[in-house]
Amino acid sequence: MIGACFAFNPSLEILKQRGLIASSTPASSRRRGAALVVRAEGNINTEIRKNEDKVVDSVVVSDLSKPLTAYCRCWRSGTFPLCDGSHVKHNKATGDNVGPLLVKK
């Protein structure tokens, strides 16, 4: 099971729009933008090569058959360690922004 801890730090403008603070708050008190902090809790790797102490992959670039190869960084690819685009569904569902590692020959 994977858990996450979320923290949202909205800007003063957002708080004003939602009526959570007075619109007369001085400009000097305004923060720049909003921040979202995400921390994974529990196991990230739930099924890939669980019989190994540590999952580590290495690639010799000269051995690649294609000029560009995409490697999975979300751990959801059905073709792991290669990327199959599973991060797109993951990102839409979670608001994450993970993408593949692109290795060029």
C-alpha positions as CSV (number, residue, x, y, z in Angstrom):
1,M,0.0,0.0,0.0
2,I,1.3,3.5,-0.9
3,G,0.3,6.5,1.1
4,A,1.0,10.2,0.6
5,C,1.1,13.3,2.7
6,F,-0.1,16.5,1.1
7,A,0.3,20.1,2.2
8,F,-1.2,23.0,0.4
9,N,0.0,26.6,1.0
10,P,-2.3,28.9,-1.0
11,S,-1.5,32.4,-2.0
12,L,-3.2,35.3,-0.3
13,E,-5.1,36.0,-3.6
14,I,-6.7,32.5,-3.5
15,L,-7.6,33.0,0.2
16,K,-9.2,36.3,-0.7
17,Q,-11.2,34.8,-3.6
18,R,-12.6,32.2,-1.3
19,G,-13.5,34.7,1.4
20,L,-11.1,33.2,3.9
21,I,-9.3,36.5,4.6
22,A,-10.2,40.2,4.2
23,S,-9.5,41.8,0.8
24,S,-7.7,44.7,2.6
25,T,-4.7,42.6,3.5
26,P,-1.6,44.7,2.7
27,A,0.4,43.9,-0.5
28,S,3.6,43.5,1.6
29,S,2.1,40.4,3.2
30,R,1.4,38.6,-0.1
31,R,3.2,35.4,-0.8
32,R,4.4,34.5,-4.3
33,G,2.3,31.7,-5.6
34,A,1.3,28.4,-4.0
35,A,3.3,25.4,-2.9
36,L,2.3,21.7,-2.9
37,V,4.4,19.2,-1.0
38,V,4.0,15.5,-1.7
39,R,5.8,12.8,0.3
40,A,5.4,9.1,-0.4
41,E,4.7,6.9,2.6
42,G,5.1,3.2,2.6
43,N,6.5,1.1,-0.2
44,I,7.0,2.8,-3.6
45,N,7.9,-0.5,-5.4
46,T,5.0,-2.8,-4.8
47,E,5.8,-5.6,-7.3
48,I,9.0,-5.1,-9.4
49,R,11.7,-7.8,-8.6
50,K,10.8,-8.0,-4.9
51,N,13.2,-10.9,-4.5
52,E,16.2,-8.5,-4.8
53,D,17.7,-6.5,-2.0
54,K,17.8,-3.4,-4.1
55,V,16.4,-2.9,-7.6
56,V,19.2,-1.2,-9.7
57,D,19.4,-1.1,-13.5
58,S,22.2,0.0,-15.7
59,V,22.4,0.5,-19.4
60,V,25.4,0.8,-21.7
61,V,24.4,3.6,-24.1
62,S,26.3,2.1,-27.0
63,D,24.2,-1.1,-26.6
64,L,20.9,0.6,-27.3
65,S,19.2,-0.4,-30.5
66,K,17.3,2.9,-30.9
67,P,18.6,6.4,-30.9
68,L,16.2,7.3,-28.1
69,T,14.9,5.0,-25.3
70,A,12.4,5.9,-22.6
71,Y,12.8,4.4,-19.2
72,C,10.0,4.3,-16.5
73,R,10.3,6.5,-13.4
74,C,6.7,6.0,-12.1
75,W,7.0,2.2,-11.4
76,R,3.7,1.6,-13.2
77,S,4.9,0.5,-16.6
78,G,3.8,-2.9,-17.8
79,T,7.1,-3.1,-19.7
80,F,9.3,-2.0,-16.8
81,P,12.1,-0.8,-16.9
82,L,10.9,0.6,-20.3
83,C,8.2,3.3,-20.3
84,D,4.9,2.3,-21.7
85,G,3.2,5.7,-21.0
86,S,1.5,4.6,-17.8
87,H,2.7,7.8,-16.1
88,V,0.0,9.7,-18.1
89,K,-2.8,7.9,-16.3
90,H,-1.0,8.1,-13.0
91,N,-0.4,11.9,-13.4
92,K,-4.1,12.5,-14.2
93,A,-5.2,10.5,-11.2
94,T,-2.8,11.9,-8.7
95,G,-1.8,15.4,-9.9
96,D,1.8,14.2,-10.1
97,N,4.1,15.3,-12.9
98,V,6.4,12.2,-13.3
99,G,7.7,11.4,-16.8
100,P,10.2,8.9,-18.3
101,L,14.0,9.1,-18.3
102,L,15.0,9.6,-21.9
103,V,18.4,8.1,-22.9
104,K,19.8,9.2,-26.2
105,K,22.4,7.2,-28.1
